[in-house]
């Protein structure tokens, strides 16, 4: 698995914590407008008043934290 695929998989996994439907496998090919529309259309209720940009930032932060934890466990 390439580093890019690893990052995309981490983002997909992290999206489950903020969205009612996880990001699809091809989300990385989307433009910002399509990504924001998807996020806005699938916000989990506690985040329904957040902007798509804020939710995306949290998804990125969680994905990064997940990867850091996995790498730490690997040694």
Secondary structure, 3 states (H helix, E strand, C coil): CCHHHHHHHHHHHHHCCCECCCCCCCHHHCCHHHHHHHHHHCECHHHCCCCHHHHHHHHHHHHHHHHHHHHHHHC
